[in-house]
Amino acid sequence: MGNTATPISEVSEPKDDPKALIANEIETLLQKGKELQDSKHFEEAGEVYTIIAQLKEKQCVDYYGLTIMYQTSATCYFEAKSRKAIDSCERAIDAILNDGRIDLGIGHCFKYGHVIQLNLGDAEKKEELFNRGDQLRIQHNITHSCPMKKVEESEIRNDKQKVLQELRKENAGWFWYYIPNIQIYAGNASDVMKRFLNMRLMVNQLTKRK
């Protein structure tokens, strides 16, 4: 007798890997988000990047990637002058802290506080984030001063080179990470301060990072 073939109904079809499905969805959304950014539909792009971040949050493994997505969504929302940027900033801070990068999280509390006030005019949220940074510093016994806060209070704030020197003395790695070429900016000390606060939050990170 020949071999009996297994009935088709009894053949188990391969199941889709949930992680692979999420990865494919993220890849599709990344392309959509970039297209929306390129066409200057910033609020819609911000919403797409927020969805990507939420998908990554379900995986709970890649805090770095999660941080990048929330920062990118914040960048888009700021371009659109949308208050949704605030939530994205706070979630980015949460991701940084959950990744154990406490000092960086503290720095971002001050950074985002400044940027939110500048772009959205929300001084109350700025103070709230400043207070969060201070509380984290106390909680973890970390000596930290905001370089921008110190320069704002400095008597030499009208001297561009001295402003830059003051910023360097703070040894704020997070500051120089985002602005490696601030010394080449034209203008006076006030311009330097303004350019820092106006820096787009992680613009083009999707294309610059692997």
N, C-alpha and C positions, 0 to 999 in steps of 0.2 A: 504493500500500500504506500502511496506517496504521502509526503508531509501534508498535514492539514494546516491550511492558512489560518491565521488568527483573524477572527471577524473584525471588521473595521470598527464596530461599536465598542470593542474591547481595547482598542489601541488608545493609550492615554496621550493626549496632546501636550506638548511642553507648555508649562505655565510661564507667563511673562514675569521677569524679575522686577519687583516693585522699585528697587533702586535704579534699575536701568530705565524704567518708565519715567521716573522723576528726572533722571539725568537728561533724557531726551527732551522732556518738556522744558527743562531749564535751558537747554541749548536753543530750542525754538524761540523761547521768550527773550533770551539774550539778543538774538538777531533782531527781533521785533523792537526791543528797547533801543538798540543802537540806531535802527532806522528812524524811530520817532525822535531821538535826540538829533540826528543829522538833519531832520526836517523841522527842527525847533518846536516840536510838540512836547514841551518839557513836562507839563503836568501828567500827560498820558504816559510818557516814558518813566516818570517817577513811580506811577502806579504799577507799571510792568516790573520794575526792579524791586518794588515792595513785595509783589507776588513771588518773585524769585527768592527773595530773602525768606519769606514764609515757608516756601518749599524746602529750603536749606535748613530751616529751623526744625522741621520735622525729622530731618536726619540726625541732628544734634551731634555732629562729628566735626564739622569744619567751621570753627568759630571765625577763622581768618576770612574765609569766603563769605560768611554771613556778615561780618563787619563791612567788607567791601561793598556788598549789595546794598546795605542800609546807607552807607556813605554815598554811594552813587545815586540812590533814590533821593537822598537829601540834596545833593547837587542839583538834580533836575527840579525839585520842588522850589529851591531857592531861585533858580532861573525864572520860574513861573510866579515867584512871589507868593507861594502857597504856604499856609501854616502847617501843612502836612509835613513840612521839612522838620518841624520840631520833634514829632514822633519818631521820624527816621533817625535823627541825631541821638535821641535818648536810647533807642534800640541799638544803635551802633555802640554806644557807651556800654550798654548791658553786655553785648557780645564780647567786647574787649575785656571787661571785668570777669566774665564767665570763663574766659580763656586764661585767666590768671595774670594778665598784664595790668597790674594795678596802677603802676606809675603812669603808664600810657593812658589808662582810663581817666586818671586825675587830670592829665594834660588836656584831654579832649573835653572834659567838663568846662574848662576855662576857654578853650578854643571855640567850642560851639556856642558858649554863652556870648562871646564877642560877635560871632558871625550872625547869630540870631537877632541880636539887638541891631546890628548894622543893616541887615537885609529886611527884617520884619518889624523893626522898631519896638521890639518887646523887651523892655528893660527889666520887667518883673521875671521873665523866664531866664534872663541873663543872671540875675542875682540868685535864682533858684539853682541854676547849674553851678555857679560859683560856690554856693553853700554846700552843694553835694560834693564838689571837689575838696573843699575844706574838711568836711566830715570824713571823707575817705582817707584823707591825709592823716587825720588824727587817729582814726580807727586802726590804720595800718602803721602808724608811727613813721610816716614818711615825710622828710623835709622837702617841701615843694613850695616854690613861689612862682606865680604866673609871670613870665617875662614881659608880656604886654602890660600887665598891671603895674609892674615895677617901673617900666619905661614911662608910662603915663604919669606917674607920680614924680619922675625925675626932673631935676632942674635943668638937665642938659637935653631935654626932649626936642629942642629946636635945632640941635646939631645932628645932622644925618649920620656922620661917621660914629659919633659917640652913642647914638641910639643903637647902631649895629653892634658896637662893642659891648654895650650893656646886654643886648640879647645873647651874644656869644657867651658872656660870663655866666649866664644862667645854665649853660650846658644842657639845654632842653633838647634832647634828641628828637623828640616828636616834632619840635618846631623846625629844625633843620632838615628833617626827613621830608617835610612837605615843601619847604622853600629853600632848595640848595643854592639858588642863584640870586638871593635877595640883594646881595651887595652890588649887582650890576644894574639895579633899577635906577632910573633917572628920577630927579625930583628932590625935594627937601625931606626933612625928617617926618613931616606930616604925611607926605606922599608914601613913604615907606610903611608907616603905620597903616594907612588906608589900603595899600596894596596887600598887606598881610591879611587884613580883615576881609578883603574882597576875594581872597584866593578861593577858587572853586574847590569844593571838597572832593578830592580824588577824581577830578575830571579825567576821562579817558583811561581810567584804571583797567577797565575791561579789556582794552586793546594793548595796554602796556605791560600787564602782568600775565603770567601763564596761569 
